[in-house]
Amino acid sequence: MVKHTLNKALAITIFTLVVSAALYTVFGGGKIAAANYLKRELPVYSVDRSDDKISISFDCAWGVDHTDDILSNLDRFGVKCTFFAVKFWVEKYPEYCKKIVENGHELQTHSATHPHMAKLSSNAVKEELTLSVNAIEKTVGKKVTLFRCPFGEYDDGVILSAREMGLEVIQWDVDSLDWKDLSAEEIAARVIGKTRSGSIILCHNNGLHTAEALPLIFTALKEKGYSFVPISELIYKNDYTIDSTGRQRKL
């Protein structure tokens, strides 16, 4: 009976050692390695900065009804920003693409056809990006370096595919919700109340009251000491990490 008990205990010990060794091999050893193994890829939601620089961005997919008013307000307040455009918008409104860049703003990609990117294969993601990048660069003669996912949807494959093409994936930490046709005052209150140093603000070029909200937003945030720069000037290009909240931090 004692011998049987000892054999059983020995078997359990050996099993435990084997399992532990397997886990160590898979995860590289320790809790930290395991956490890294399970880490998700994340886009840049905001940037860890102490200089009160921020960015405002406009997604362009449908229409231009309010774009002239947006550009006028940007110029009036001396704000430079980032527009993210889909391929079919670029091809339909090339004159607006050129106007955006001529006014000192940057034009980046929002995909070719505005699909749910996370449902696509890696090859399909790269085709979407290649087509849209080529259309933008052909139209305005400027290199595309940033990508914003349609619907804000992504997975590891989307982010890795974009980065393999030299594109940084950009999300946002301040959502104006202007696409919900909120009033100018409601849009401004949301943006002003949520902005911090390093924030990336999401708006849309065809929001019903977006243009009206901009003077309120620019006046209030400038009075707080914030300065606006295009996203490519806000983010870090090298030697950075992105934490679990999507905040980019300099190493």
PEKA-V286899 format. One record per backbone hydrogen bond with DSSP energy under -1.0 kcal/mol. CO is the residue of the C=O (numbers start at 1). NH is the residue of the N-H. If there is no record, write none. Layout:
BEGIN
co:CO nh:NH
co:CO nh:NH
END
This chain:
BEGIN
co:1 nh:5
co:2 nh:6
co:3 nh:7
co:4 nh:8
co:5 nh:9
co:6 nh:10
co:7 nh:11
co:8 nh:12
co:9 nh:13
co:10 nh:14
co:11 nh:15
co:12 nh:16
co:13 nh:17
co:14 nh:18
co:15 nh:19
co:16 nh:20
co:17 nh:21
co:18 nh:22
co:19 nh:23
co:20 nh:24
co:21 nh:25
co:22 nh:26
co:23 nh:27
co:24 nh:28
co:30 nh:34
co:31 nh:35
co:32 nh:36
co:33 nh:37
co:34 nh:38
co:44 nh:171
co:46 nh:248
co:47 nh:49
co:52 nh:227
co:53 nh:198
co:54 nh:229
co:55 nh:201
co:56 nh:82
co:57 nh:203
co:58 nh:84
co:59 nh:205
co:60 nh:86
co:64 nh:67
co:66 nh:70
co:67 nh:71
co:68 nh:72
co:69 nh:73
co:70 nh:74
co:71 nh:75
co:72 nh:76
co:73 nh:77
co:74 nh:79
co:81 nh:106
co:82 nh:58
co:83 nh:108
co:84 nh:60
co:85 nh:110
co:86 nh:90
co:87 nh:91
co:88 nh:92
co:89 nh:93
co:93 nh:97
co:94 nh:98
co:95 nh:99
co:96 nh:100
co:97 nh:101
co:98 nh:102
co:99 nh:103
co:100 nh:105
co:101 nh:104
co:106 nh:83
co:108 nh:85
co:109 nh:148
co:111 nh:87
co:112 nh:88
co:115 nh:117
co:116 nh:119
co:117 nh:120
co:121 nh:125
co:122 nh:126
co:123 nh:127
co:124 nh:128
co:125 nh:129
co:126 nh:130
co:127 nh:131
co:128 nh:132
co:129 nh:133
co:130 nh:134
co:131 nh:135
co:132 nh:136
co:133 nh:137
co:134 nh:138
co:135 nh:139
co:136 nh:140
co:137 nh:141
co:145 nh:168
co:146 nh:109
co:147 nh:170
co:149 nh:152
co:150 nh:153
co:155 nh:159
co:156 nh:160
co:157 nh:161
co:158 nh:162
co:159 nh:163
co:160 nh:164
co:162 nh:167
co:163 nh:166
co:168 nh:147
co:169 nh:44
co:174 nh:202
co:177 nh:180
co:178 nh:181
co:183 nh:187
co:184 nh:188
co:185 nh:189
co:186 nh:190
co:187 nh:191
co:188 nh:192
co:189 nh:193
co:190 nh:194
co:191 nh:195
co:196 nh:199
co:198 nh:47
co:199 nh:55
co:200 nh:173
co:200 nh:174
co:201 nh:57
co:202 nh:176
co:203 nh:59
co:204 nh:207
co:209 nh:213
co:210 nh:214
co:213 nh:217
co:214 nh:218
co:215 nh:219
co:216 nh:220
co:217 nh:221
co:218 nh:222
co:219 nh:223
co:220 nh:224
co:221 nh:226
co:222 nh:225
co:227 nh:54
co:230 nh:233
co:231 nh:235
co:239 nh:251
co:241 nh:249
co:243 nh:246
co:246 nh:45
co:246 nh:46
co:247 nh:243
co:248 nh:48
co:249 nh:241
END
